[in-house]
C-alpha cells in the first residue's frame, strides 16, 4: 500500500495550513495510508554552521527530531508540505529544516527518493504579502523527491482557505498528481516551474534566473509585454539540485588547503568581544525596564 506523509508547518490546530494538507491528501486516493506530522511539535534545532557534514562527511551531530522526521519521509511514497505565510515567507520551521538538509548523507540510504512524489501548499491571509513563501515550501518538498506542484490559498479565518470551489479544485488537482502515472511538468509563463515563485534576477545577457533555485529562464519582450519563460533545458531538476549540493560537499578539500590563511584572518577579530546578553526578565516587560 502506498504511503502519503503530510507535513504541517503550523502551530495552529485545525488552521488553514492543516486543512489544505488534509484536503490534498484526501484526494490522493482511498487505497493509500495517510499519516500526518506537525513540524512545530518537533524538536528541530538550528544548523550550527560547523560544516562537519561538508568537510568531514559525517552525519549532522545535533541530536534532535530531524533524523526521525527524515525516517518517516523515507518510509513514504509521497509527501505534502504545507506552511502558513505571515510576512512574505513561510513559517520559520520550514527554513530551520532546510538549513539542516545541507547534509546530503542524510539521504544516502533513501531508496525511494527517485520515485517519491511531492507537492506543497501555502496558506496566506493576504495575497500582497505572499512574497517568497511558495519558494520556501516548494524547495523543501523538492528535496524529498520529484516535485509536482504547488497551491497558495488565501483566507484568514480557519477554514476560509477552502471556501471557494477553485480552492478545492486546486487541492484535488495536487492530490491526484501525487500518483498520476502520466505526469508532465508544466511550464507557465512568469513562474519558475520548480519553485513557483515570480522573483527573478535579470542577467546581463537578457535571461532571468530564479532568485531561489537558480533555474534559468528566457526573457521575451513582445509589444511592450515582458514575459519570462522556462523549458526542460533551463530549469534545475532534481538531478541539478543534487549536483549543486555535491559542489558544496566538494568544497571541503578547498577549505583544508586555505585553513592556515583563514585562521590568520579570524585571529584579527578574536579580541573584539562586544557582545551584550539578554536579561533575566522576559516578554513585553523588557520594554518597560
C-alpha positions in Angstrom: 0.0 0.0 0.0 1.3 3.5 -0.9 2.0 5.9 2.0 1.3 9.6 1.9 3.0 11.8 4.5 1.6 15.2 5.3 4.0 17.8 6.9 2.1 20.7 8.6 4.3 23.6 9.4 1.9 25.5 11.6 1.3 25.7 15.3 -2.4 26.3 14.8 -4.6 23.2 15.3 -7.2 23.0 12.5 -5.8 26.1 10.9 -5.8 26.7 7.2 -2.4 25.0 6.6 -3.6 21.8 8.2 -6.9 21.9 6.3 -5.1 22.4 3.0 -2.7 19.5 3.6 -5.5 17.2 4.6 -7.6 18.1 1.6 -4.7 17.4 -0.8 -4.0 14.1 1.0 -7.7 13.1 0.9 -7.6 13.4 -2.9 -4.6 11.0 -3.2 -7.0 8.1 -3.2 -8.5 5.7 -0.7 -6.1 2.9 -1.3 -3.2 4.5 0.4 -2.0 5.0 4.0 -2.1 8.6 5.2 -0.1 10.0 8.1 0.5 13.5 9.4 3.3 15.2 11.3 3.0 18.7 12.8 6.5 20.1 12.3 6.1 22.6 15.0 5.7 19.8 17.6 9.2 18.5 16.8 12.4 19.4 18.5 14.3 20.8 15.5 17.4 22.8 16.3 19.0 25.3 14.0 22.1 24.5 11.9 25.2 25.5 13.8 27.3 26.0 10.7 30.0 23.7 11.9 30.1 22.2 8.4 31.3 18.8 9.7 28.9 17.2 7.2 30.7 19.0 4.4 34.3 18.9 5.5 34.3 15.5 7.2 31.5 13.7 5.5 29.9 12.8 8.8 26.2 12.9 9.8 24.9 16.0 11.5 26.0 15.9 15.1 22.9 17.7 16.5 20.7 15.3 18.4 17.0 16.2 17.9 14.0 15.0 15.9 15.4 15.6 12.4 16.5 12.0 12.0 13.1 10.7 13.0 11.4 13.1 10.6 13.6 12.0 7.7 13.0 8.4 8.5 9.3 9.0 8.2 10.0 10.7 4.8 12.0 7.7 3.6 9.1 5.4 4.5 6.7 7.4 2.4 5.8 7.2 -1.3 4.5 10.8 -1.4 4.9 13.9 0.7 2.7 17.0 1.1 4.4 20.0 2.6 2.3 22.9 3.9 3.0 26.1 5.9 1.4 29.4 6.7 2.7 32.7 5.4 2.7 35.6 7.9 5.1 38.2 6.5 6.5 37.5 3.0 7.8 34.0 3.8 6.8 30.6 5.1 6.8 29.9 8.8 10.3 29.7 10.3 10.2 25.9 10.9 10.5 25.4 7.1 13.7 27.3 6.9 15.0 25.6 10.0 14.7 22.2 8.4 16.0 23.4 5.0 19.2 24.7 6.6 19.9 21.3 8.2 19.4 19.4 4.9 22.7 20.6 3.6 23.9 17.3 4.9 23.2 15.1 1.9 24.5 12.0 3.7 21.1 12.0 5.4 19.6 10.7 2.1 22.3 8.1 1.4 20.0 5.2 2.2 16.8 6.7 0.9 15.8 4.1 -1.7 12.5 5.8 -2.6 13.9 9.2 -3.3 14.0 8.8 -7.0 10.3 7.7 -7.2 8.8 9.7 -4.3 6.5 12.5 -5.4 5.9 15.7 -3.6 3.6 18.8 -3.6 3.4 21.9 -1.5 0.8 24.4 -0.2 0.9 27.9 1.4 -2.0 29.3 3.5 -1.8 33.1 3.4 -4.1 35.9 4.8 -3.5 38.4 2.0 -2.2 38.0 -1.5 0.2 41.0 -1.5 2.1 39.6 1.4 2.8 36.1 -0.1 6.4 37.2 -1.1 8.7 34.2 -1.5 6.7 31.8 0.7 5.8 29.4 -2.2 9.5 29.0 -3.0 10.2 28.2 0.7 7.9 25.2 0.8 8.4 24.0 -2.8 12.2 23.8 -2.3 11.8 21.8 0.9 9.3 19.5 -0.9 11.7 19.1 -3.9 14.4 18.0 -1.5 12.4 14.9 -0.7 11.6 13.7 -4.2 10.1 14.6 -7.6 8.3 17.9 -7.2 4.9 18.1 -8.9 3.1 21.3 -8.0 2.0 23.9 -5.5 -1.0 25.9 -4.5 -1.3 29.1 -2.5 -4.7 29.6 -0.9 -5.9 33.0 0.6 -8.0 33.0 3.7 -7.7 34.5 7.2 -10.4 32.6 9.2 -9.9 29.0 10.0 -11.5 27.2 7.0 -11.6 30.2 4.8 -8.9 28.8 2.6 -11.3 26.2 1.3 -14.5 28.2 0.9 -14.2 28.7 -2.8 -14.7 25.9 -5.4 -11.5 26.8 -7.2 -9.5 26.3 -4.0 -11.0 22.8 -3.5 -10.3 22.1 -7.2 -6.6 23.0 -6.7 -6.3 20.6 -3.8 -7.9 17.9 -5.8 -5.5 18.5 -8.7 -2.5 18.2 -6.4 -3.7 15.2 -4.6 -4.4 13.4 -7.9 -0.9 14.4 -9.2 0.8 12.5 -6.4 0.3 9.1 -8.0 -0.5 10.2 -11.6 1.4 7.8 -13.9 1.3 10.2 -16.9 2.6 13.3 -15.2 4.3 16.0 -17.2 5.9 19.1 -15.8 4.1 22.4 -16.5 5.9 25.5 -17.7 3.7 28.5 -17.1 4.9 32.0 -18.1 6.4 34.3 -15.4 6.7 31.5 -12.9 9.6 29.2 -12.0 8.3 25.6 -12.7 10.2 24.3 -9.7 9.8 27.0 -7.0 6.5 28.5 -8.3 7.9 32.0 -7.5 7.9 35.0 -9.7 11.0 36.6 -8.2 13.8 36.7 -10.8 17.3 38.2 -11.2 17.6 39.7 -14.7 21.0 38.8 -16.1 23.2 40.9 -18.4 22.6 38.6 -21.3 18.8 39.1 -21.1 18.0 35.9 -19.3 16.2 35.7 -16.0 17.4 33.5 -13.1 15.1 32.3 -10.4 16.2 34.0 -7.2 15.6 30.9 -5.2 16.6 27.7 -7.1 18.7 29.4 -9.8 16.8 27.9 -12.7 17.4 30.0 -15.8 14.5 31.4 -17.8 14.3 33.3 -21.1 13.1 36.9 -21.3 10.7 37.6 -24.1 9.6 41.2 -24.9 6.6 41.4 -27.3 4.7 44.6 -27.9 5.9 46.0 -24.7 4.9 42.9 -22.7 7.7 41.4 -20.6 7.5 37.6 -20.2 9.8 35.1 -18.5 9.6 31.5 -19.9 11.1 28.2 -18.9 11.6 24.9 -20.7 13.1 21.5 -19.9 16.6 22.7 -20.9 16.8 25.6 -18.5 15.1 24.7 -15.2 17.0 22.9 -12.4 15.5 19.4 -11.9 16.1 17.0 -9.0 19.4 15.9 -10.6 20.5 19.5 -10.9 19.8 20.1 -7.3 21.9 17.0 -6.4 24.8 18.3 -8.4 24.5 21.7 -6.7 24.7 20.1 -3.3 27.6 17.9 -4.5 29.6 21.1 -5.3 29.0 22.2 -1.7 30.3 18.9 -0.4 33.4 19.2 -2.7 34.4 22.5 -1.1 35.8 20.6 1.9 39.2 20.0 0.4 39.5 23.6 -0.8 38.9 24.7 2.8 41.7 22.4 4.1 44.1 24.0 1.6 43.5 27.5 2.9 42.9 26.6 6.6 46.0 28.4 7.9 45.3 31.6 5.9 41.7 31.7 7.1 42.8 31.2 10.6 45.0 34.3 10.4 42.0 36.3 9.2 39.8 35.1 12.1 42.5 35.9 14.7 42.3 39.6 13.9 38.8 39.7 15.3 39.1 37.5 18.4 39.7 40.4 20.8 36.5 42.2 19.6 34.2 40.9 22.2 31.5 43.4 22.1 28.6 41.0 22.9 25.6 42.0 25.0 23.4 39.4 26.8 19.8 39.0 27.5 18.4 40.0 30.9 16.5 37.6 33.2 13.3 39.5 32.5 11.4 38.1 29.5 8.5 39.2 27.4 7.0 42.7 26.9 8.1 43.7 30.4 11.7 44.2 28.9 10.4 47.2 27.0 9.5 48.9 30.3 12.8 48.5 32.0 
